Amino acid sequence: MMGSRDRLVSLLFALLLARVAEAGPTAAATAAGSRYLTTDERWMKQRLDHFSPTDYRRFKQRYFEFLDYHRAPGGPIFLRICGESACGGIPNDYLAVLAKKFGAAVVTPEHRYYGKSSPFRRLTTGNLRFLSSKQALFDLAVFRQYYQESLNARYNRTGFDNPWFVIGVSYSGALSAWFRLKFPHLTCGSLASSGVVRAVYNYTDFDKQVGESAGPECKAALQETTRLVEQQLLSDSRSVKTLFGAQTLKNDDFLYLLADAAAEAFQYGHPDAVCTPLVNAKKNGKNLVDTFAQIVRVFYVKEMETPVSSYDQEYLKKTTPDDSSSRLWWFQVCSEVAYFQVAPETDSVRSARINARYHLDLCRNVFGEGVYPDVVMTNLYYGGTRIAVCAASKIVFTNGSQDPWRHASKQQSSKDMPSYLIKCRNCGHGTDLRGCPQSPFRIEGDSSNCSSPAAVNTVRDQIAGHIDLWLSQCQISKNQQCQVMASWGSNNSSDFMGVVTASYSLFGWGVNGDLQILR
């Protein structure tokens, strides 16, 4: 028989179950069928310029946290980097499965300037000077420290460090790899999904991959469509642009729109959206331009939610646009990484008018003189695909076989930096996390519609294995004083070494809140 204490415990437990039943499904259960794990906004104050010891300005940076799977208080923390767009929450993709598996919290800070995390209302070229991957990496380091300390305060402890793991896709995948390179003491490892770590000036491999992914028949249909459009632009440009719903664009910007519309079909796992109607139209003698116009209007603009205005240079010049993401990303392209998707000299899918001069003219027209992507310095600073040096280790790279961006990623494995190519007909950008095709959104990165689910799931198992191993090996010293060294030159005489010292816990904030940079 139960004693009075046991009866009291049973009664309390029964009451608790009743309250849970009344409350309905848990947040985790609700999130399981939603696009986002959470959309609840949180805020922190972020430093505007991490490289000036005299600039104390701050801005509000938005972030999100999801704790439903966290094995508190000591479980791992997955830092999901939000990249070159507004961040509406934490996506419920395959990362949710990984978080559940490892008992991890998931936190996502919004990239500076994007969405609601802009330091300035007017995005003039002068105000954009603090928008760079280098500043963004320090944002992540500061956020990591801020969140760890807030977690410690929540659990009434001091000096404790949870194991952290950093994850990103595309540009944020590059940030993930670069964060591990520059701040190895702040993360146990990173996943660089489609991580574009190599800045490229003339990125001809992009168009070559589009042709390869399309296959001979579809590639020929796309090339013929491009030629026909170019001819019609010479005779009646307004009519052909109106057919595509792009009459406001100048001719070269219009040709860039068409090139992107074709490329993104393969990039995001929708080859049939372009190839099936175009190949059928060519076989049946139908008008290829009319067919492609329908594809662009319905698939690219409507279903993929791509505004035509994002190709309009007059719109890109606006300093207070309704959607700032295009202007912001073009600034990063024009000032740091290039990725100029130019037409190869022969056998191009896109128009030959989309060349380096087109991109340079766009940069000058939109941002003025003096904005230029020094890709040599960018690759020197981060290592490009030769990132396998010194502290760079425990980074897993993944790419989809049909993704035109994979040639800017690290595709060869090296010591402690495995690289996996997911091979299937519709495996594209970030397939390991997002599944395929990527529109509509795939809950938990559902891979069942990939042409080879086994190929996707095999790489996912590899990823989980690396995370498991690296988390188990990860031991961060609680009282560690960090030194982060960045080489700016190619020899001893021209090297610049920046040393960030920690006067307060793990990251370098002085007693008065100033970042200490010793030169």
C-alpha positions in Angstrom: 0.0 0.0 0.0 1.1 3.6 -0.7 2.1 5.9 2.1 0.8 9.5 2.3 3.9 10.8 0.5 3.4 8.3 -2.4 -0.2 9.2 -2.6 0.6 12.9 -2.7 3.2 12.4 -5.5 0.7 10.3 -7.5 -2.0 13.0 -7.1 0.4 15.7 -8.2 1.4 13.7 -11.2 -2.2 13.1 -12.2 -2.9 16.8 -11.9 0.1 17.5 -14.1 -1.0 15.1 -16.8 -4.5 16.7 -16.8 -3.0 20.2 -17.2 -0.8 18.9 -20.1 -3.9 17.4 -21.8 -5.8 20.6 -21.4 -2.9 22.6 -22.8 -3.0 20.6 -26.1 0.1 19.6 -28.1 3.5 20.7 -27.1 5.5 23.3 -29.0 7.7 20.6 -30.4 4.7 18.6 -31.6 3.2 21.8 -33.1 6.4 22.7 -34.8 6.8 19.2 -36.3 4.3 20.0 -39.0 5.3 23.6 -39.6 7.8 25.3 -41.8 9.5 26.8 -38.8 10.5 25.4 -35.4 9.9 28.8 -34.0 9.3 32.4 -35.2 9.5 34.0 -31.8 11.8 37.0 -32.1 14.6 37.8 -29.5 17.0 40.6 -29.6 20.6 41.5 -28.5 22.8 44.5 -29.0 25.5 44.0 -31.5 28.6 46.0 -32.1 28.6 47.9 -35.4 32.3 47.8 -36.1 34.3 45.0 -34.5 37.6 46.4 -36.0 37.5 49.8 -34.5 38.5 50.3 -30.8 37.0 53.7 -30.8 33.6 53.1 -32.4 31.1 52.2 -29.7 27.9 52.2 -31.8 25.5 49.2 -31.4 22.6 48.0 -33.4 19.8 45.6 -32.5 20.3 42.1 -33.9 17.4 39.7 -34.1 17.8 36.0 -33.2 15.7 32.9 -32.6 16.0 30.0 -30.1 14.4 26.6 -30.0 14.9 24.5 -26.8 12.2 21.8 -27.1 14.8 19.1 -27.9 17.5 20.4 -25.7 19.0 18.0 -23.2 19.4 20.7 -20.6 21.5 22.0 -19.1 24.6 20.5 -20.6 23.4 19.4 -24.1 24.9 20.8 -27.3 23.9 24.0 -29.0 23.5 24.1 -32.8 24.2 27.5 -34.2 22.3 27.7 -37.4 23.6 30.7 -39.4 21.0 32.7 -41.3 22.5 34.1 -44.5 21.8 36.6 -47.2 18.0 37.2 -46.6 15.6 38.2 -43.9 15.4 35.5 -41.3 11.8 34.6 -40.4 12.6 31.9 -37.9 14.4 28.6 -37.5 13.5 26.3 -40.5 12.0 22.9 -39.7 14.4 21.1 -42.1 16.7 18.1 -41.4 18.5 20.1 -38.7 15.4 19.5 -36.6 16.0 15.7 -36.9 19.7 16.2 -35.9 18.7 18.4 -33.0 16.3 15.7 -31.8 18.9 13.1 -32.2 21.6 14.9 -30.2 19.4 16.7 -27.7 20.5 20.0 -29.0 19.2 23.6 -28.6 19.0 25.5 -31.9 19.8 29.2 -32.1 19.8 31.4 -35.2 21.0 35.0 -35.4 20.0 37.1 -38.3 22.8 38.4 -40.5 23.7 42.0 -40.0 21.8 44.4 -42.4 19.3 41.8 -43.5 15.7 41.6 -42.4 15.1 43.5 -39.1 18.8 43.6 -38.1 19.9 46.6 -40.1 22.0 49.2 -38.4 20.8 51.9 -40.8 17.5 52.9 -42.2 19.1 54.2 -45.5 21.3 51.6 -47.2 23.6 54.1 -48.9 26.9 52.8 -50.2 28.6 54.6 -47.3 26.3 53.0 -44.7 27.0 49.6 -46.2 30.7 49.7 -45.4 30.1 47.5 -42.3 28.5 44.8 -44.3 31.1 42.0 -44.8 31.7 38.4 -44.0 34.5 39.4 -41.6 32.1 41.6 -39.6 29.5 38.9 -39.7 31.9 36.3 -38.3 32.6 38.5 -35.3 28.9 39.0 -34.9 28.6 35.2 -34.6 31.4 35.0 -32.1 29.9 37.8 -29.9 26.4 36.2 -30.2 27.9 32.8 -29.2 29.4 34.4 -26.1 26.2 36.4 -25.3 23.9 33.4 -25.6 26.2 31.1 -23.6 26.2 33.5 -20.8 22.5 34.0 -20.9 22.1 30.3 -20.8 24.4 30.1 -17.8 22.3 32.8 -16.0 19.2 30.8 -16.8 20.6 27.8 -15.1 22.3 29.8 -12.3 25.8 28.8 -13.1 29.0 30.5 -14.2 31.9 29.6 -16.5 30.2 26.7 -18.1 30.5 26.1 -21.9 28.0 23.8 -23.7 29.4 22.1 -26.8 28.6 24.2 -29.8 28.3 23.1 -33.5 27.9 25.6 -36.4 25.7 24.9 -39.4 25.0 26.9 -42.6 23.8 26.5 -46.2 25.3 28.3 -49.2 26.9 31.7 -48.2 26.0 30.9 -44.6 27.7 27.5 -45.2 30.8 29.4 -46.1 30.4 31.4 -42.9 30.1 28.1 -41.0 33.4 26.9 -42.4 35.1 30.2 -41.9 33.9 30.5 -38.3 35.5 27.1 -37.5 38.7 28.4 -39.3 38.8 31.7 -37.5 37.3 30.7 -34.1 38.1 27.0 -33.6 37.9 27.4 -29.8 34.2 28.5 -30.1 32.8 25.5 -31.9 33.4 21.7 -31.9 33.0 21.6 -35.7 30.9 22.9 -38.5 28.6 21.7 -41.4 29.2 23.7 -44.6 26.2 22.6 -46.7 26.9 23.8 -50.3 29.4 26.1 -48.6 30.7 28.5 -51.3 34.2 29.1 -49.7 36.0 30.1 -52.9 35.5 33.6 -54.2 35.4 33.5 -58.0 35.8 36.4 -60.4 34.8 34.7 -63.7 32.6 31.9 -62.6 32.2 30.1 -65.9 31.8 26.7 -64.2 28.3 27.9 -63.1 27.0 28.0 -66.6 28.8 24.8 -67.6 27.1 23.0 -64.7 23.7 24.3 -65.8 24.3 22.7 -69.2 25.6 19.5 -67.7 22.7 19.2 -65.3 20.2 19.9 -68.1 21.4 17.1 -70.4 21.9 17.3 -74.2 18.3 17.8 -75.2 17.3 20.4 -72.7 20.6 22.2 -73.0 20.1 22.5 -76.8 16.6 23.8 -76.2 17.8 26.4 -73.7 20.6 27.5 -76.0 18.2 27.9 -78.9 15.7 29.8 -76.7 18.5 32.2 -75.7 19.4 32.9 -79.3 15.8 33.5 -80.3 15.3 35.9 -77.4 18.4 37.8 -78.4 17.2 38.2 -81.9 13.8 39.4 -80.8 15.4 41.9 -78.5 17.1 43.5 -81.5 13.8 43.8 -83.4 11.1 44.4 -80.8 12.6 44.4 -77.3 9.5 45.7 -75.5 7.2 43.0 -76.9 9.5 40.1 -75.9 10.1 41.4 -72.4 6.4 42.0 -71.9 5.8 38.4 -72.8 7.9 37.5 -69.7 6.4 40.1 -67.5 9.7 42.0 -67.4 9.1 45.0 -69.6 10.6 47.3 -67.0 14.1 45.7 -67.3 16.9 46.9 -69.6 17.9 44.3 -72.1 21.0 42.9 -70.4 19.3 42.7 -67.0 16.4 40.9 -68.7 18.9 38.3 -70.1 20.3 37.9 -66.6 16.8 37.1 -65.3 16.4 34.4 -68.0 19.7 32.9 -67.2 18.9 32.7 -63.5 15.4 31.3 -64.2 17.0 28.3 -66.0 19.8 27.9 -63.5 17.7 27.9 -60.4 15.6 25.0 -61.7 18.6 22.8 -61.4 20.0 24.5 -58.3 16.9 23.8 -56.3 15.9 20.4 -57.6 13.3 21.2 -60.3 14.8 20.1 -63.6 11.5 19.0 -65.0 9.9 22.4 -64.5 12.2 23.7 -67.3 13.3 20.7 -69.3 10.0 18.8 -69.8 8.0 21.7 -71.4 11.0 23.1 -73.4 12.0 19.7 -74.8 8.4 18.8 -75.7 8.0 22.2 -77.3 11.1 21.7 -79.4 10.0 18.2 -80.5 6.5 19.3 -81.4 7.6 22.5 -83.3 6.0 24.9 -80.8 7.3 28.3 -80.0 10.2 28.0 -77.6 10.2 31.7 -76.5 6.5 31.5 -75.6 7.1 28.2 -73.7 10.0 29.6 -71.8 8.0 32.8 -71.0 5.4 30.6 -69.4 8.0 28.8 -67.3 9.6 32.1 -66.1 6.2 33.7 -65.2 4.7 30.6 -63.4 7.7 28.7 -62.1 10.4 31.3 -61.4 8.4 34.4 -60.6 5.3 32.9 -59.0 6.3 29.6 -57.5 9.9 30.4 -56.6 8.7 33.9 -55.4 11.3 35.8 -57.4 10.4 39.5 -57.9 11.3 40.8 -61.4 12.4 44.1 -59.7 15.4 42.3 -58.1 16.9 42.4 -61.6 16.2 46.1 -62.2 19.3 48.1 -61.6 17.2 51.3 -60.9 15.5 49.4 -58.1 18.8 48.0 -56.8 20.0 51.6 -56.5 17.2 52.5 -54.1 18.5 53.0 -50.5 15.2 52.3 -48.9 13.7 49.5 -50.9 10.7 47.4 -49.9 12.9 44.3 -50.1 16.5 45.1 -49.3 18.0 41.6 -49.7 18.9 42.0 -53.4 20.7 45.3 -52.9 22.6 43.9 -49.8 23.7 40.7 -51.5 24.8 42.6 -54.6 27.0 44.8 -52.4 28.6 41.7 -50.9 29.1 40.3 -54.4 30.5 43.6 -55.7 32.8 44.3 -52.7 34.1 40.9 -51.6 33.2 37.6 -53.3 32.2 38.3 -56.9 30.8 34.9 -58.0 30.3 36.6 -61.4 28.2 34.1 -63.3 29.6 34.8 -66.7 29.0 33.1 -70.0 31.8 30.7 -71.1 33.6 31.6 -74.3 31.9 28.6 -76.1 28.9 26.4 -75.7 27.2 28.8 -73.3 23.6 28.4 -72.1 23.3 32.0 -71.0 23.7 35.0 -73.3 27.3 36.0 -74.1 26.3 39.5 -73.0 26.3 38.3 -69.4 30.1 38.7 -69.0 32.5 40.3 -66.5 31.9 43.7 -67.9 28.2 43.4 -67.3 28.8 42.6 -63.6 31.4 45.4 -63.2 29.1 47.9 -64.8 26.3 46.8 -62.5 28.5 47.3 -59.4 29.6 50.7 -60.5 26.1 51.8 -61.6 24.4 50.6 -58.3 27.1 51.5 -55.8 29.3 54.0 -57.4 33.0 54.1 -58.1 35.5 52.2 -55.9 33.3 49.2 -55.1 35.2 46.2 -56.4 35.5 42.5 -55.4 39.1 41.7 -54.5 38.7 37.9 -54.7 42.4 37.4 -54.4 42.5 38.9 -50.9 39.2 37.2 -50.0 40.7 33.8 -50.9 44.0 34.7 -49.3 42.2 35.5 -46.0 40.0 32.4 -45.9 42.0 30.0 -48.0 39.4 29.3 -50.7 39.1 25.6 -51.3 42.6 25.2 -49.7 41.0 25.9 -46.3 42.8 22.8 -44.9 45.5 24.7 -43.1 46.4 25.1 -39.4 43.3 25.2 -37.2 40.9 24.4 -40.0 39.6 21.0 -39.2 36.4 19.2 -38.3 34.4 20.8 -41.1 32.1 18.6 -43.2 31.3 19.9 -46.7 28.3 18.6 -48.7 27.1 19.4 -52.2 24.4 18.3 -54.6 25.6 16.9 -57.9 23.3 19.1 -60.0 24.1 22.4 -58.1 25.9 25.0 -60.2 27.3 26.4 -57.0 29.2 23.3 -56.1 32.3 24.4 -58.0 32.8 27.3 -55.5 32.7 24.8 -52.7 35.3 22.3 -51.4 34.7 19.1 -53.3 37.8 17.1 -52.3 38.1 15.6 -48.8 41.2 16.3 -46.8 42.3 15.4 -43.2 39.5 16.1 -40.8 37.6 17.8 -43.5 35.4 15.3 -45.4 33.5 16.4 -48.5 30.5 14.5 -49.8 28.8 14.8 -53.2 25.1 13.8 -53.1 24.4 12.2 -56.5 20.9 12.2 -57.9 19.0 13.8 -60.7 17.4 16.5 -58.5 20.0 16.9 -55.8 20.9 20.6 -55.6 21.7 23.4 -53.2 21.6 22.3 -49.6 19.9 19.0 -50.3 21.3 17.4 -47.2 19.3 19.7 -45.0 16.4 20.8 -47.3 15.6 17.6 -49.2 14.4 17.9 -52.8 12.8 19.5 -54.7 12.9 22.5 -52.5 9.5 24.0 -53.4 7.2 23.6 -51.6 9.1 23.4 -48.4 10.0 19.9 -47.2 9.3 19.3 -43.5 12.4 17.9 -41.8 14.1 17.9 -45.2 12.0 15.0 -46.5 14.1 13.1 -49.0 11.4 10.8 -50.3 11.0 12.9 -53.5 14.6 12.9 -54.3 15.4 10.7 -57.3 17.7 8.7 -55.0 16.6 9.0 -51.3 19.3 6.5 -50.5 22.0 8.8 -51.8 20.7 11.7 -49.6 20.2 9.5 -46.5 23.7 7.9 -46.8 25.3 11.4 -46.6 23.1 12.4 -43.8 24.3 9.3 -41.8 27.8 10.4 -42.5 27.1 13.9 -41.2 25.5 12.6 -38.1 28.5 10.4 -37.5 30.9 13.3 -37.8 28.8 15.4 -35.4 28.7 12.6 -32.9 32.5 12.1 -33.0 33.4 15.8 -32.9 31.0 16.6 -30.1 32.4 13.7 -28.1 36.0 15.0 -28.7 35.1 18.6 -27.9 36.4 20.0 -24.7 36.4 23.8 -24.3 38.5 25.1 -21.4 36.2 27.2 -19.1 38.9 29.8 -18.4 40.5 29.8 -21.8 41.9 33.0 -23.1 41.5 33.2 -26.9 43.9 34.4 -29.5 42.5 34.6 -33.1 45.1 35.2 -35.7 44.3 36.3 -39.2 47.0 36.5 -42.0 46.5 39.4 -44.4 49.6 38.8 -46.5 51.5 36.2 -48.4 54.9 36.6 -46.7 56.3 37.7 -43.4 57.0 41.3 -44.5 53.4 42.0 -45.6 51.5 39.9 -43.0 49.0 41.5 -40.8 48.3 39.7 -37.5 45.3 40.6 -35.5 45.1 39.3 -32.0 41.9 39.5 -30.1 42.4 39.1 -26.4 39.8 38.1 -23.9 39.6 40.2 -20.8 36.2 38.9 -20.0 35.3 35.2 -20.3 35.9 33.7 -23.8 35.5 36.7 -26.0 37.3 40.0 -26.1 35.2 42.6 -24.3 37.1 45.1 -22.1 35.8 46.3 -18.7 34.2 49.2 -20.4 32.6 47.1 -23.1 35.2 47.9 -25.8 36.7 45.3 -28.1 40.4 45.1 -27.5 42.4 44.7 -30.7 46.2 44.6 -30.5 48.2 45.3 -33.6 
